[in-house]
Amino acid sequence: MTDSENKIIHQLELPVKLDSATILTYLRLDNTNKRMEEMARELADMALAAARPRAIYQVSPVCGIDGDAVDIDGTIFTSRVFSKHLINQNTVYPFIATAGRELDELPIPAKDMMRQYCLDVIKTVVLVSGIDYLSDYLKSKYSLSQVALMNPGEIKAWPLTEQKPLFALFGGGERQIGVTLSESGVMKPVKSRSGILFPNDTGFLSCRLCTQFQCPGRRAAYDPELEKEYMT
């Protein structure tokens, strides 16, 4: 693969997968709550009609590792967890994904807190399912057997400040999908996520190092002993 190919920013439209059962699961409710189920179905129909989740990604070379510092395509990232997992890797896949501004613009009254909360959950479902699709897409397109991904700010060992070098890799390309990054490292739309996906055959899940216990996208329990391994 040539250097010019590494610099290509690929854009991908993400499919929208929504059903009231999944939404109720995220709301931590069951289908005996008919009022909430009806609201979830109504908002899901609105979201399906409006949503345009999308992502950008790159195929980037790992140029070197020095302690906790990793050089990805000339940009330095600092994380002990990250550096340990990339020791034998030549290529990674940085990405930025968003549920889209369209869902923020749905005509839901600001004072209707229940509907606002339900819509927030729907946006989360759209984003999480979109990133699952992106992960499967990259695995298939680049013949990757197993992968892992990390998001800046998800764990202590890779703080939110790492958003800036990640966005720098894209050189403003995030504007293609309507995403912006504030000085403090917060993305807009809020239901957006950036990260780096990389080949990994150890079954590593960053959730095991994450202390955001109420995260609706959690895939594994927090493991304090594993965190000690990485921090020492």
Residue pairs with C-beta under 8 A, 6 or more apart in sequence:
1 59
1 91
5 59
6 58
6 59
6 60
6 61
6 73
7 58
7 73
8 58
8 59
9 56
9 57
9 58
9 170
9 173
9 176
10 56
10 57
10 58
10 59
11 54
11 55
11 56
11 176
11 177
12 54
12 55
12 56
12 57
12 134
12 137
13 52
13 53
13 54
14 53
14 54
14 55
14 97
14 129
14 130
14 133
14 134
15 53
15 129
15 130
15 133
16 47
16 48
16 51
16 53
16 126
16 129
16 130
17 125
17 126
17 129
18 44
18 47
18 48
18 122
18 125
18 126
19 44
20 31
20 37
20 40
20 41
20 44
21 31
22 125
23 40
23 44
23 118
23 121
23 122
23 125
24 30
24 31
24 33
24 36
24 37
24 40
26 121
26 124
26 125
26 216
27 36
27 40
27 118
27 121
29 36
29 37
31 37
36 118
39 114
39 115
39 118
40 118
40 122
43 106
43 108
43 115
43 118
43 119
43 122
44 122
46 106
47 103
47 106
47 119
47 122
47 123
47 126
50 102
50 103
50 105
50 106
51 99
51 100
51 102
51 103
51 126
52 100
52 102
53 97
53 98
53 99
53 100
53 126
53 127
53 130
54 97
54 98
54 100
54 177
55 95
55 96
55 97
55 98
55 130
55 131
55 134
55 177
56 95
56 96
56 97
56 170
56 173
56 174
56 176
56 177
57 93
57 94
57 95
57 96
57 134
57 138
57 197
58 73
58 93
58 94
58 95
58 169
58 170
59 91
59 93
59 142
60 72
60 73
60 91
60 92
60 93
60 94
60 169
61 72
61 73
61 90
61 91
62 70
62 71
62 72
62 86
62 89
62 90
62 91
62 92
63 71
63 72
63 73
63 74
64 70
64 71
65 71
65 83
65 86
65 87
67 83
68 78
68 79
68 80
68 82
68 83
69 76
69 77
69 78
69 83
70 76
70 77
70 78
70 79
70 82
70 83
70 86
72 92
72 94
72 169
72 196
73 169
75 165
75 166
75 168
75 169
76 165
77 158
77 162
77 165
77 166
77 196
78 162
79 150
79 157
79 158
79 162
80 157
80 230
80 231
81 150
81 155
81 157
81 158
81 206
81 209
81 230
82 150
82 157
82 158
82 196
84 230
85 148
85 198
85 200
85 202
85 204
86 92
86 198
89 198
89 199
91 199
92 196
92 197
92 198
93 138
93 142
93 196
93 197
93 198
94 166
94 169
94 170
94 194
94 195
94 196
94 197
95 134
95 194
95 195
95 196
95 197
96 166
96 167
96 170
96 174
96 177
96 179
96 187
96 192
96 193
96 194
97 127
97 130
97 131
97 134
97 177
97 192
97 193
97 194
98 127
98 177
98 178
98 179
98 187
98 189
98 191
98 192
98 193
99 123
99 124
99 126
99 127
99 130
99 189
99 191
99 192
100 126
100 177
100 178
100 189
101 178
101 189
103 119
103 122
103 123
103 126
103 189
103 191
104 189
106 119
108 115
108 116
108 119
109 115
110 116
121 216
123 191
124 191
124 216
124 217
126 191
127 191
127 192
127 193
128 216
128 217
131 149
131 193
134 197
135 147
135 149
135 197
138 144
138 147
138 197
139 145
139 147
144 199
145 199
145 201
146 199
146 200
146 201
146 203
147 197
147 198
147 199
147 200
148 197
148 198
148 200
148 202
148 204
148 205
148 206
149 195
149 196
149 197
149 198
149 206
150 158
150 195
150 196
150 206
151 158
151 193
151 194
151 195
151 206
152 158
152 159
152 160
152 161
152 162
152 163
152 166
152 185
152 194
152 195
153 159
153 160
153 162
153 163
153 185
154 206
154 210
154 212
155 206
155 209
155 210
155 211
156 209
156 211
156 227
156 231
157 209
157 227
157 230
157 231
160 184
160 185
160 186
161 185
163 181
163 185
163 187
163 194
164 181
164 185
166 194
166 195
166 196
167 174
167 181
167 194
174 180
174 181
178 189
179 187
179 188
179 189
179 192
180 187
180 188
181 187
182 188
187 193
187 194
205 219
205 220
207 215
207 218
207 219
207 220
207 221
207 222
208 220
208 221
208 222
208 223
208 226
208 227
209 222
209 223
209 226
209 227
209 230
210 218
210 222
211 222
212 218
213 222
